């Protein structure tokens, strides 16, 4: 796939710009803002791993249910002008209603998932693996800081099947 020849500034993309992780179909989906993620390779044929994107989502989040139930998920990055929309989507639950309708974002159906018309970069991922972190196996300062309040995150590894650039 030609997207493997591209260079993505993964540290800035997740840490500084944030993203939306979305799972489900256009008729029934949920999305949330993420700032944790990674790109890499794993489990491919000799000397050539499958391209993957990994996200980390708390089981307390509504989107977690959609990630568990669906084979595909998308991770979308936006221009800075949508920072307020991403902030809203990260601070409201889809359990309480259609939070996307409170933003300037337009959902778009994909063959495998949901994207947003305003996204400038979207990774379409087929879920390969999921595993919940174990509190006693993360560094103590992390366990004390984060996991004293919420259950440990689940790591979702997805094989990147497509990249949409606008």
N, C-alpha and C positions, 0 to 999 in steps of 0.2 A: 504494500500500500504506500502511496506516495507521501502520506502525511508523516511517515517515519523519518523522512528526510528533513522535515521542518525542525526548527529550534524554538522551544517554548521556554520562557523565563518562569519556570514553575514556582520558584520561591516568591517572586513578586506577584505572580498570578493569584496564588491562594492567600498569602499573608497580607498583601496590601490591597488587592482589588476585590477579593472575595469571589464567590460564585454561587450559582443556584444548583443544587442537586434535585432532580425531579424524577419521579417514577410513577408509572401507571399509564393509562390511555387518556386521550383528550376528553373522554367522557367521565373519567374517574381517576384523578391524579392528585398528587400533592407535591409541593416544592418547599425547600427551605434554603436559607443562606448558610454557606459553609466557608470557613477560613482554613480548614485543615484538609490537605490532600497531597497526593504524590503521583508522579508519572514515572514509569520504568518499564522493565521487562521481566517476564517470569514464564517458566514452563513451556517454552517453545521447543522446536526441533533442535538438534545439536547446533550450537554456536549461533542460534538466532531465537531469542525469546519472543513470546507474544507481547505486543505492546499493551500496557495496562494503565489504568487510572484507579487509584485507591482513595476512598472517602471514608470518613469516620463520623458516625452518627449515633447519638444517644438513643437508647431504647425508649426513653421518655417522649421522644419527638414523634409526631404523627407520621412524618415522612418515613420513619423507620419501618412502619407497617407496610408501606408501599414498596420499599426496598426489599423487604423480606418476601413479599407476595409476587413480585414481578421479576421476569428474566432480564429485563433491560432497565437501564437508567441513563439519564443524560446529566452532563455537567456543563453549565453555560456561564460564560464570562461576558461582561457588559462594559460599555463606555462609562466613564466616571459620572456622567449626568444621571445615571440610574442608581447611584449609591443610596439615595433615600428610599427607593423602592426595595432594594436589597435589605436595607435596615428594617423596613416594615415586615418583609417576608421572613426575616430571621427572628423577629420578636413577637409575632402573632402565630397562633395555631390554626391550621386548616380544619381542626375539629370544630372550631367556633364559626365556621362559614367560609365563604369564598374570599379569601384574603387577596388573591391575585386581582380581583375586580377593584380593589382599593389602590391599585398601582397603575402606572402608564404602560405596563407590559401586556403584550398580546400573545396568548398561547398559540402554538402551531403544532398540528398533528404531524408526527413522523411515522414511518412504517414501524419503527420500534421505539415508541416513547413520545415525549412531549418536549418541544423546544419553545423559544420565545423569539418573536420577530426582531426584537431589539438586540438580541445577543450578537456579539461580534465573533464569538468563537464558541462552538459547542462540540463536546465529545460525546458520541453515542457509544455506550458500553453494554456488553453482554456480561451479566454477573457470572463470575467464575467461582467465587468463594466468599464466605462471610464467617467471621469469628468475633465473639465478644471478648474484649480485654478482660483479664482477670486482675482484680484489684491488688492482690498480693504479689503480682508479677510485674507491676509497673513501679517506677521509682517512687520511694516513699513521699518525696515532696509533691509529686503529681497526685498520688493517692490522697494525701492530706488536703491538697489545694482543690482538686476537682471532684474526686470520687467520695469525698465525705458528704457531698450534697446531692449527687446524682449517680445513677448506676453507670458502670463503665461503658464506654462507647463500643459499638460494633464496627469492625473494619469490613468494608465491602470492596472487594477487588473485582474490577470489570475489565474484560478485554475490549480495547478500543476497536470498534468495527468501522466507525466513520468519524470524520471530522468535518464540521460545517463552518466555513469562514465567510463572513459577510463584510 
